[in-house]
Amino acid sequence: MLIREFCMYCGECAGVCPRNLIEVGESTLKFGQKDCKNCQICIQVCPVSALEVEERT
Amino acid sequence: MIIETDVLVIGAGPAGSTAAKHAAIGGAEVLLVDKKSEIGTPKRCAEGVSKNGLKKLGIKPKNRWIAAEMDRVRLVSPSGIDVWLDQENVRLPETGYNLERKVFDKHMAMDAARAGSQIMVKTLAKELTLKDHHVLVKAESMGNTTKIKSKIVIGADGPESRVGRWAGLKSTTKPKNMESGAQFEMVGVELEDIRATEFYFGSVAPGGYAWIFPKGDDIANVGLGVINTITPKNAYQHLLDFVRECKATQNAVAVEFNVGGVPVGGPLNKFVTDNVMLVGDAAGQLNPLTGGGIISGMQAGLIAGEVAANAITEGNYSRENLKKYETLWLEENELTFQKYLKAKEYLQSLSDEELDSIARAFKGSDFERIGPMELLKKLVKVSPKAMVKLGKLF
């Protein structure tokens, strides 16, 4: 997951993550990428659209 | 490092601090942790509470954390028709005081500390495991990993609610129930009445509403909540549109920007399990119609804290024993929340045209003299589906 620099660490993404994979610190956001099923609900709910799918090459 | 305590409370919002305070008053050894360096910052809400709610919790109002007093509500339809409600005539939720949450939240945490609770700020819970009748939480604090061993964990970790899910509770919020909120605190807001909270309905905020919560003089929280599954724009973009169009904010300037999720699907079916209880937003304990949850979360904190302290004295931390909290909170709130849930669904079903015609029908109404039945009759005349959606509530 690509986290844009304007993420405000509000944690809305973490609340909807069906697998509870998102850890929200005061100014950190960490994804448990390994178990992510790419449902992208987190991207959809972000109030500032700070999350993007990382292009894999 | 290992820390041992009877009760660990995760999250020092109003619900968590209230739980910590009452568990400590009940004689338990309590540790309250919060991931932030400053409790209460940044705020994630519009800051409204009812006076009666605070009174019932035994909290004396203090000027330090009250920004303004409200006694009216202004409801605004999509084309700008407004309906005024007076606190004297209608019981209005989340109307009374608009707080300064940064000060209020800290004050509540201080109350917990004065009651005997320990507090660790800048401490993030990273993992939780249940083991032989106790809970082990791995936490990180300023680069140090700490293990906290407790008998009971109270999860007050807000809409992200990781604690509940670690403990096996179904606390994931579905996207259709997650209101996405964005808010500016603004100066130079030109209000019709500085003692009136304003609500704007319709396509201005799909699935939710926009609000103006005055904070004294020309200052106000101007925000909105939307359901992201029914709009292509994010909450921030909707907020920019609202502020551009709204009459009151034409000359207003933002001094703060807040965002956050509001779980409006109603309380969880189950928010207590062995050794773990959830309070506040983490348990969905907020009004699904208004999104207000300070008082209901604190009420939960109070009961959970007392139940936790008793359980510690009795040496029994099973779900069976902790369930008293769930039962008591539901007894007090379940019916009201079901009504608000119905009202929210009805409101979400209305088009801009329907909202306008309802506003037209109620504009200038004397609500003091309208009983609930008459209100419904009047509503059904302009909005027939109200009968099906709301009939049972009256």
Interface residues (C-beta under 8 A of the other chain):
Chain A: M8 C10 G11 E12 A14 G15 V16 C17 P18 N20 I22 E23 V24 G25 E26 I41 Q44 V45 C46 P47 V48 S49
Chain B: K35 K36 S37 P42 R44 K122 L124 K126 G158 P159 E160 S161 R162 R165 W166 T172 T173 K174 P175 M178 S180 G181 A182 N228 T229 N234 A235 Y236 F257 V259 G260 G261 P263
